[in-house]
Amino acid sequence: MSNVTLQIGGRSYLVACAAGEEERVQELGQMIEDKVRELGPSGHNETRLLLFAALLLADELHEARKKGGPAPTPDQADALEALAARLEKCASALES
């Protein structure tokens, strides 16, 4: 097991991943960071900002699937699910 630190929305998040998956998790984290930057300063709290970024990414994935675009590989899907679970835990902690 490895740990990767993601920089998203000006904050650091420590994410656990399988050994050898570090680069992929970094790439996924960068996709989220790009969406957060796209949203710009919105006045929303961090939890809502991450939610909106996730919704935008999910919408892009949905549209790609509808168009017959490439589906994520099982490894990519697993990495996305693990990252989503970690982000949900972070969001829950921030709400408390």
N, C-alpha and C positions, 0 to 999 in steps of 0.2 A: 504494500500500500504506500502511496506517495501523497504528498500534499502540494497544492499549487495555490499561490496567492493571486487572486484576480483583483484588478482595479476597475471598479464600476461606479460611476457616479461620484467620483472623488473619495470613495471609501475602499478599504481593502477587505477582501473576503478570503478566508482560508478554506479551500475545498479539497476533500480527500478524493483520490482517484486510484485506479489500478496502476501499477508500475508500467511504464511505457505509454500511458495515456496522457501524460502531462502536456505535451504540445497540443494535442487535440482539445483538451479542456481549456487551455489558454486561447485557442482559436474561437471556441464557443463563447468564452467570456468576452473576447473582443467583439464578437457579434452583438452581444448584449450591450456592451459599452457604446458601440456605434449607434444603437437604437436609442439609448438614453441620451446621447448627444444630439441625435436627430430631434428628440422631443424638446430639447433646450430647457432653459429655466422656466418652469411652469408653475412654481409655487406649490406643487404637490409634495407631500411627504415622500420619504424614500420608498416606503412600501408601495404606494400608488404608482410612483415612477417606475419601479421594477415591474409592477403588474402591467402597466401600459406597454413597456418594452417587450414583455413576454407575449402580450396580445398581438403586437405588430409582427413579431417573429412567427407566431402561430398562424397568423393570417397569410404571411408570405409562404409558409409551408403548405397551407391549405390550397392556396392558389396554384402553387407548383404541382401539387398532386392532381388537381383538377385538369391541368393542362398536360398531364402525362409526364411531368418532369421527373427527374430522378428521385426516388424515395431514399430516405436515409438508410444506410447500411445498419444491420443489427448493432454493431459496435457504436455507431453514431447515435442511434436511438437510445442505447443504454447510457451513453455519456450525457445526452441531453436530459434524460430522466433523472440521472443522479444529480446533475447540476440544478435542475428544477426543484428537486427535493431539498437540496441545500439552501437554495434561495428562499423557498417557502419557510424553512426553519429560521433563516435570518429575518424574514419579514415578520414572523410570529414573535420572535424575540424583540424586535423593534416596536411592535404594537403593545407589548407588555409593559 
